[in-house]
Amino acid sequence: MELLGKTNIDFIGKRNISFTISAIISILGIIGIIQIGRGAANMGIDFSGGTSMQLKFTKPLPIADARKALHKNGIAKADLQEIKDGNKLLIKVDKNTSLALGKAAEAVQTAFKKEVPDNAFTVESSTEIGPSIGDKLRKDTLVAVVISLLGIILYIAWRFDFKFGIGAIVATMHDCLAMFAVFYIMDKEINLLFITAVLTIAGYSLTDTVVVFDRIRENLHKNLKGAMDTIFNLSINEVLSRTIVTSFTVFLAAASLFFFGGEVIHDFSFALLIGVLVGTYSSVFVASPIVVILENRALAKQSEIAA
């Protein structure tokens, strides 16, 4: 689908602006990761430990009434999410409560039976995670993200060239850091679903970058005349329609999850929306300009040696 037709946009020429924006995003993302590693961010019970329950009531129970019932029974540190479809309530009780591990679920049920006796409920799910397990999951997750990024650079270096591998890994790291930055700034919960979204977007960003790199490699093999900036700009413009159409369709799918997928995966789908936008941006404005800089340096060294 030729959405835009033939374009001639100087993407590489705007690299100083894009690098400045990306640097700010990356710094915020690094701060977020440091805080997550320290456990100082809004950590979900997957990483901090605690109790998660999903209750289904016979009648609607407003969040305010549910929170009041829990507070009256000594459960102050609880995160409540209303699932309107089916009168369901998702309750997450932090580990830092006066309740012993394994007692929070029982205390929550007792509180509702006592405060709203006319609204019967059933427990659809209940999960307990100890603090030591949560700490191990947090550390293992960060290790998994690092290993996946290393795998990406090895793959791109093998398929294309080491300079392309560096561009791809920087762009992918940029996308992951951007998602960490947004979630940390907005104080959204960091849990395993968020990490799943980060790794999903890392794969999507890599796919989008590979398409751009494929066209760049084709044009380089054709020995097109002109500066490296010109060849890269030509290649990006040639696949621009494909990039926009693909990103837009993925964005629509993520938007459907965000608006209609329910509260449980709301933050997951939000992370996908952010990731699709950032991943598309980085393929054009981060990965390609980095490779151009590296290619120009290599050509300059070859010229010095030849002279």
C-alpha positions in Angstrom: 0.0 0.0 0.0 1.6 3.3 -1.1 0.1 5.4 1.6 2.4 8.4 1.0 3.8 7.8 -2.4 7.3 9.0 -3.2 8.8 11.1 -0.4 12.1 12.9 0.0 12.4 13.7 3.8 15.8 14.4 5.2 15.6 12.1 8.3 19.3 11.8 8.8 19.8 15.5 8.7 17.6 15.8 11.8 19.8 13.4 13.9 21.0 16.1 16.3 17.4 16.9 17.3 16.4 13.2 17.6 19.6 12.4 19.6 18.8 15.1 22.1 15.3 13.9 22.6 16.4 10.3 22.8 19.1 11.2 25.3 16.6 12.8 27.7 14.3 9.8 27.4 17.1 7.4 28.0 18.3 9.2 31.1 14.8 9.1 32.6 14.6 5.4 31.7 18.0 4.7 33.4 16.7 6.5 36.5 13.6 4.4 36.4 15.6 1.1 36.1 17.8 2.1 39.0 14.7 2.8 41.2 13.2 -0.5 40.1 16.4 -2.3 41.0 16.3 -0.7 44.4 12.6 -1.6 44.8 11.8 2.1 45.1 9.4 2.4 42.2 5.7 1.4 42.1 6.5 -2.3 42.2 3.7 -4.8 41.7 3.4 -7.8 44.0 5.2 -9.9 41.4 8.4 -8.1 42.5 7.7 -6.8 45.9 5.6 -9.6 47.4 2.1 -9.6 48.6 -1.4 -11.0 47.9 -3.5 -10.6 44.8 -7.2 -11.6 44.7 -10.1 -11.4 42.3 -13.6 -11.4 43.8 -16.9 -11.6 42.0 -19.8 -10.0 43.8 -23.5 -10.6 43.2 -24.1 -6.8 43.1 -21.9 -3.9 42.1 -19.6 -2.7 44.9 -18.2 0.8 44.5 -14.4 1.2 44.9 -15.0 3.7 47.7 -17.2 1.3 49.7 -14.7 -1.6 49.2 -11.8 0.5 50.4 -13.8 1.7 53.4 -14.6 -1.9 54.3 -10.9 -2.9 54.2 -9.7 0.2 56.1 -12.2 -0.5 58.9 -10.7 -3.9 59.3 -7.0 -2.8 59.4 -6.2 -3.4 55.7 -5.0 0.1 54.7 -2.3 -0.7 52.0 -4.5 -2.2 49.3 -4.7 -1.5 45.6 -8.3 -1.9 44.2 -9.3 -2.1 40.6 -12.9 -2.4 39.5 -13.8 -4.8 36.7 -17.3 -3.6 35.8 -18.0 -6.6 33.6 -19.4 -9.1 36.0 -19.2 -7.0 39.2 -15.6 -8.1 39.8 -13.0 -6.5 42.1 -9.2 -7.0 41.8 -7.5 -6.5 45.2 -3.7 -6.3 45.7 -2.4 -6.2 49.3 1.1 -5.1 49.7 3.6 -7.2 51.8 4.1 -4.2 54.1 1.1 -4.7 56.1 0.5 -5.9 59.7 -0.8 -9.2 58.2 1.4 -12.3 58.2 2.1 -13.9 54.8 -0.8 -16.1 53.9 -3.3 -14.3 56.1 -4.1 -11.4 53.8 -6.6 -13.3 51.6 -8.5 -14.6 54.7 -8.5 -11.1 56.2 -10.0 -9.5 53.0 -12.8 -12.1 52.8 -13.6 -11.6 56.5 -13.7 -7.8 56.0 -16.2 -8.0 53.1 -18.4 -10.6 54.9 -18.6 -8.3 57.9 -19.0 -4.9 56.2 -21.2 -5.9 53.2 -23.1 -9.0 54.3 -25.9 -8.4 51.8 -23.5 -8.7 48.9 -22.2 -12.2 48.6 -19.0 -12.9 46.7 -16.9 -15.8 45.4 -13.1 -15.9 45.1 -12.2 -16.4 41.5 -8.4 -16.3 42.0 -5.9 -15.8 44.9 -2.1 -15.5 44.7 0.5 -15.2 47.4 4.1 -14.1 46.7 6.7 -13.9 49.4 9.1 -10.9 49.5 12.2 -13.1 48.8 10.6 -14.6 45.7 9.6 -11.1 44.5 13.2 -9.9 45.0 14.5 -12.8 43.0 12.0 -12.2 40.2 13.0 -8.6 40.0 16.7 -9.4 39.7 16.1 -12.2 37.2 13.9 -10.0 35.1 16.6 -7.4 34.7 19.1 -10.1 33.8 16.6 -11.5 31.2 16.2 -8.1 29.6 20.0 -7.6 29.3 20.5 -11.1 27.8 17.8 -10.5 25.2 19.5 -7.2 24.2 22.8 -9.0 23.8 21.2 -11.6 21.7 19.8 -8.9 19.4 23.2 -7.3 18.7 24.7 -10.7 18.0 21.9 -11.6 15.5 22.1 -8.2 13.7 25.9 -8.3 13.6 25.7 -11.8 12.0 23.0 -10.9 9.5 24.2 -7.5 8.5 27.4 -5.9 9.9 28.7 -5.1 13.3 27.9 -1.4 12.7 24.3 -2.3 12.0 24.3 -4.4 15.1 25.3 -1.4 17.2 22.6 0.8 15.7 20.0 -1.9 16.3 21.0 -2.5 19.9 21.1 1.2 20.7 17.6 1.7 19.2 16.2 -1.3 21.1 17.7 -0.2 24.4 16.3 3.2 23.7 12.8 1.8 23.3 13.0 -0.3 26.5 14.3 2.7 28.4 11.5 4.9 27.0 8.9 2.5 28.4 10.6 2.4 31.8 10.7 6.2 31.8 7.0 6.6 31.0 5.9 4.0 33.6 8.2 5.4 36.3 7.2 9.1 35.7 3.5 8.1 35.6 4.0 6.0 38.7 2.4 3.0 37.0 2.8 -0.5 38.5 5.9 -2.4 37.4 5.0 -6.1 37.2 5.6 -9.2 35.0 3.0 -8.0 32.5 4.9 -4.8 32.0 8.2 -6.7 31.5 6.4 -8.9 28.9 5.3 -5.8 27.1 8.9 -4.5 27.2 10.3 -7.7 25.6 7.4 -7.8 23.1 8.2 -4.2 22.0 11.9 -5.1 21.8 11.1 -7.8 19.3 8.7 -5.4 17.3 11.3 -2.7 17.2 13.9 -5.1 16.0 11.6 -6.3 13.2 10.9 -2.7 12.1 14.6 -1.9 12.2 15.6 -4.9 10.2 13.1 -3.9 7.4 14.8 -0.5 7.1 18.3 -2.1 7.3 17.4 -4.5 4.5 16.6 -1.7 2.1 19.7 0.2 3.2 21.8 -2.9 2.5 20.2 -3.4 -0.9 21.0 0.2 -1.9 24.5 -0.1 -0.6 25.0 -3.2 -2.7 23.8 -1.3 -5.8 26.7 1.1 -5.3 24.5 4.1 -5.6 26.3 7.3 -6.0 26.1 9.9 -3.3 27.0 10.5 0.3 26.1 7.9 2.9 23.5 10.3 4.3 21.8 10.4 0.9 21.7 6.6 0.5 20.2 6.2 4.0 17.6 8.9 3.5 16.6 7.3 0.1 16.2 3.9 1.8 14.1 5.2 4.7 11.8 7.1 2.3 11.4 4.0 0.2 10.0 1.9 3.1 8.3 4.8 4.9 4.8 3.8 3.7 5.4 0.2 4.8 6.6 1.4 8.2 3.6 3.7 8.8 1.0 1.1 7.7 2.6 -1.7 9.8 2.9 0.5 12.9 -0.6 1.8 12.5 -2.1 -1.7 12.3 -0.2 -2.8 15.3 -1.2 0.4 17.1 -4.9 -0.4 16.4 -4.5 -3.9 17.8 -2.9 -2.5 21.0 -5.6 0.2 21.2 -8.3 -2.4 21.1 -6.7 -4.2 24.0 -6.4 -0.8 25.9 -10.0 0.2 25.5 -11.8 -3.1 25.4 -9.4 -5.6 27.1 -10.4 -4.9 30.7 -8.6 -3.5 33.7 -6.3 -6.5 34.3 -4.3 -5.9 31.0 -4.9 -2.1 30.9 -1.3 -1.2 31.8 0.1 -4.0 29.6 -1.8 -2.6 26.5 -0.8 1.0 27.5 2.9 -0.2 27.4 2.3 -1.7 24.0 0.9 1.6 22.7 3.9 3.6 23.9 6.3 0.9 22.6 4.8 0.9 19.1 5.2 4.7 18.8 8.7 4.7 20.2 9.8 1.7 18.3 8.7 3.2 15.0 10.5 6.5 15.9 13.8 4.7 16.9 14.0 2.7 13.7 14.1 5.9 11.6 15.6 8.5 13.9 18.0 6.4 16.2 19.2 3.2 14.5 19.8 4.6 11.0 21.6 7.8 12.0 23.9 5.8 14.3 24.9 3.5 11.4 25.5 6.5 9.2 27.9 8.0 11.7 29.7 4.7 12.0 29.9 4.2 8.2 31.2 7.7 7.7 33.9 7.2 10.3 34.9 3.9 8.6 35.0 5.6 5.2 37.1 8.5 6.7 39.6 6.0 8.1 39.9 4.2 4.7 40.6 7.5 3.0 43.3 8.3 5.5 44.9 4.9 5.0 44.7 5.2 1.2 46.3 8.7 1.4 
